[in-house]
Amino acid sequence: MSRRASFRIIERPDGLFNIAVTLAGGGTHAREGLSTPAEIESALSLLRELMAACGAELVEEPTLGLAAE
């Protein structure tokens, strides 16, 4: 059975970003205080590599928002 991890990018009030990762077993880990899109992409790239090495799929959690009408 394939393992899975999901992530979401959270914008903080101070303008920085966190990446929260939820593992299939329910544990959550975070990378905090990222300031640029390049830092976010670098952290996600490393995360993808780590998950692939563990045999896990990494997917982005859908964002909650208003649907366009």
C-alpha positions in Angstrom: 0.0 0.0 0.0 1.3 3.4 -1.0 2.0 5.9 1.8 0.9 9.4 1.6 1.8 12.8 3.0 0.0 16.1 2.4 1.2 19.6 2.7 -0.2 23.1 2.9 1.4 26.5 2.7 0.2 28.9 5.4 0.7 32.6 5.2 1.4 34.2 8.5 0.3 37.7 9.6 4.0 38.8 9.7 4.3 38.1 5.9 6.3 34.9 6.3 5.1 31.4 5.4 5.0 28.0 7.0 4.7 24.6 5.3 2.7 22.1 7.4 3.0 18.5 6.5 0.6 15.8 7.6 1.7 12.2 7.4 -0.7 9.3 6.8 -0.6 8.3 10.4 -1.8 11.7 11.5 1.5 13.3 12.7 2.0 16.9 11.6 5.4 18.6 11.1 6.1 22.2 10.0 8.9 24.2 8.4 8.4 27.7 9.7 9.5 31.2 8.8 10.0 31.0 5.0 10.2 34.4 3.4 10.5 34.1 -0.3 8.9 31.9 -3.0 12.4 30.5 -3.7 12.7 29.4 0.0 9.2 27.8 -0.2 10.1 25.9 -3.5 13.4 24.8 -2.1 11.8 23.4 1.1 9.1 21.6 -1.0 11.7 20.2 -3.3 13.6 18.7 -0.4 10.4 17.4 1.1 9.4 15.7 -2.2 12.9 14.0 -2.4 12.6 12.8 1.2 9.0 11.5 0.7 10.1 9.7 -2.5 13.0 8.0 -0.7 10.5 6.7 1.9 8.1 5.5 -0.9 5.5 8.1 0.0 3.5 10.3 -2.3 3.4 14.0 -1.5 0.2 15.9 -2.4 -1.0 19.5 -1.7 -4.0 19.8 0.4 -6.8 21.7 -1.3 -7.2 25.3 -0.1 -10.5 26.5 1.4 -11.9 29.4 -0.4 -15.0 30.8 -2.0 -16.0 29.3 -5.3 -16.3 31.6 -8.2 -19.9 32.1 -9.2 
